[in-house]
Amino acid sequence: MRKWLLAIIWSAVTAGLLAGQGKIQPFYAEQTLTDYTSNLHGRKFLARRSDGARATVQSILLGNVEYPPESPIYSRELILPNGAAFRLIDALKAKSTWPRIPEAEIAGVLQAFVDPPAGCGLAGNETKIIGRDLVEGLETLVVQTNGSDGRKTMQWVVPALGCIAVRSTVQLAPPNGPLVLVFETKLARISLSEPDGKLFYIGADYAEMKPSRALDLQQSALQITIADRVGASLDRKYDAKAAGGIR
């Protein structure tokens, strides 16, 4: 009964998109992460196709260094509209296949890309929408979150793009002092067209391996050290598929 119901939900959402009842806006965006001195600490690349497939490319290490796109410092997270999900290191031809995302969850995400919930569903006890703004010509909601530790986070989210955050700031309040900017993520570039297809390559010729093994290869290639707990955390998610778990 449950599988039958999920199939109906999935079919209804997909049929609605194909029939033109709603259209997912494709895009490609580049973001930069800077610290309080405006030093560059990392880059992030976001892409979404009109079928809802999503790709996120980012560095595994923060630092005031610029790396070429082909560097093994970058990992690529890929989620397809059928629920298949992967973590890929293109420079090393390494791939980790995540547990498949349930159909109902994917259907809900695709629907939100077309018809996002009011306020992007972000308002809560510690989070509130404080206004609207334009970022590179995009209409955004300005969302503020006040943490119990004195941390204040601001996000500029775009409802027309499924509520992605195109800009964010993190501020901390030292004892008896004003808020201090710690990190800021800025939108460096955005294109509202179909992104490069290579961002969605599933790595058919890549070697399947646990994420911790892929991290080991990255560390060896870059001559860096990453805490063991990072790989262990990724492995727990990876191993869930063998136990019948879900993402």
N, C-alpha and C positions, 0 to 999 in steps of 0.2 A: 504494500500500500504506500509506504513512504517513498520507495523508488519511483513508483508511478506518479506520485504527486510532484516529486522533484523534476521529473521529465516534463510534466505539464508546465511548471514554472519556467524551466529553461527554454522550452519551445516557445512559450508566449513572449518572453523577453526577446529572444532571437528573432522571431517573426515580426515583432513590432519594430525592431531596428531595421530589418531588411525592407519592411514595407514603407519605411520613411516616416513612421510615427515619431521617431526620435533619431537624431544623428549624433554619434560620438565625434567630438572635435579632435582631430589628430594634432599633435604638436611635438616640437623638439625644443628643449630648453637647456641652457648652460648656467650653472650657478657657481659662485665663489664664496668661500668661507674665509673671513678675515678676523683677526683679533682686535683688541682695543687700540693697538697702535697702527691698525690698517694693514698689517703684514698678512700676506696671503698664506693660508694654512691648508688649503685643499680645494678641489674642484668636484663638481657633481653634475652629471648629465642625465636628464630625464627625457623619455620619449614615449609616445603613445600613438598607436595606429588607430585608424577609424573602425577597426573591428574590436577594439578594446585591449589588444595586446599591449603590455607595458614593459619597458626596459629601464633599468637604473644602473648607471655606471659611476663608481666612485672609488677613491683611493682607500686602501686599507690602513693608511698611515697619514696622520696629520703632520705637516711640517712646512716650513717656509722654503719649499723647493717646487719647481714646476717640472713635471714629468711628461714626456711625449705620450700620445694616446696609445702607442703600442707597448708601453711599459708594463711589466708584470705587477706593478703596484696597484693596477686597477682590477676590480672584480665587476662582473655584470650580473645583475639579478633580472631574470626574465620570467614573466607570467603571461601565459597564453589564455585566450578566451575559453578554451576547453578545460581549464583548471591545471594544466601541466605547468610546472614551475622548476626553474633551474638556477644554479649559481655557477657562473663560468669565469675562468681565467683565460682569456683569449690568447694572451702572449705565451701561455704554457700549454694550451690545448687541454685544459683540465676542466672537468664538469662534475657537478654534484646535483643529482636529481632529487628535488624535494618531494614529500608526499603530495599527492594530487589534492588540489583545493576542491571542496565539495561543490556540486552544481548549484545548490541554493545560494551559497556564499558568492560564487562568481556571478550568478544572475543578479543578485542584489547590488554588486559593485558596478556591473554594466548599466543597470538601471539608474544608479546614482550619477554615473557619468553624463547621462542624458537629462535626468530630472533630479538634481541634488535636493536633499531635505532642507527645510527652512533653516537659515543660519548655518548651513553646512553641518547641522547636528552637533555643533561644537559647544554650545552654551551649557554650563554646569555650575556646580558650587564654587569652584575656583576659577572658572573660565567664563568670560563674557565678551560679547561683541561691542566694541566701543566706537565704531564708526566705519566709514567707507573711504577708499582712497584709490588713486590710479597708480599703477606700477607698469611702466613701459606701455602705457595706453590700455592696460587691462583693468577692468573694474574689480576691485577687491573688497572683501570684508576684513576689517582690522580686529584681530582676536587677541585678547590679553589674558594670560594665565598667571596668577600669583601663587607661588609655591609656599609651603609652610616653612621652608628654609630661607625665605627672603628673596628667592630667585623670582624674577619677573620675565616672562617670555611673551614676546609679541610676534604674531604671525599675520601675514597678508595673504589671504586665500582667495582663489578665483573660482566662484561658483560655475562660471561658464566652461571651466576646464575640469569639472568634477571635484572642485574644492582643493586642488593642489596648493601648497604654500610656495609662493614664488619669492617671498622675502621673509626673514625672521631675525629677531634680535634676542639675545640673552643678557640680562642684567642681574647683578648681585648687589645686595645692600650690606656693606661692611658695618660692624658695630658702630653706632653713633655717627654714621656717615651717609652721604647721598648714594643713590644707585650708580653703579659703575658698569659701563658696557664691557662685556667679556668677549662675546662672539657675535658676528653678524653674517648672515647669509644673504647674498644679493643676487638678483637676476642679471646676468651678464648679456644674455641673448635669448630670444625666443622666436620661433617660426611656427605659424599656425598652418602647417602643411604636413603631408605624409613624411615621416622621418626616414632616414637611410635604412634600407632593408637589412644591412649587415648587423644592426643593433638587435635584430630578432633571430639571428642564426642560433639554432638549438645545439650546435656542436656535434653533428652526426659523426664526425671523425675524431672527436675528443675522447680522452680516456676518462671513464667514470671512476670516481674515487670519493672517499669521505672528505668533507670540508677541511678537517684537520690536516689530512695529507696534502691537500692543495695549498693550505697555509704554510706547511713545511717547505713546499717547493718555492713558494713566493719568498719566504724568508731567506732561503738559500740563494735564490737569484738576486735578491736585493741586498743581501748581507745585513739583515736587520733581525730584531728579536721581537716577537709578539707574545704576550702572556698566554700560557697554556689554556687558561679558562676560556679564551675566545674560541679556540678550536673545539674545546669540549662542549661549549654551548651550542655551536653549530652542529656538532655530531649528534647531539640529543634530538635535534629537529630532524636530521637526516635519518637517524635510526628509527624514528617513529613509523616510517612507511613499512619497515620489516615487521613491526608489531601490529600493523593494521591501524596505526594512528593517522590523524589528519592534521593539516597545517592550520 
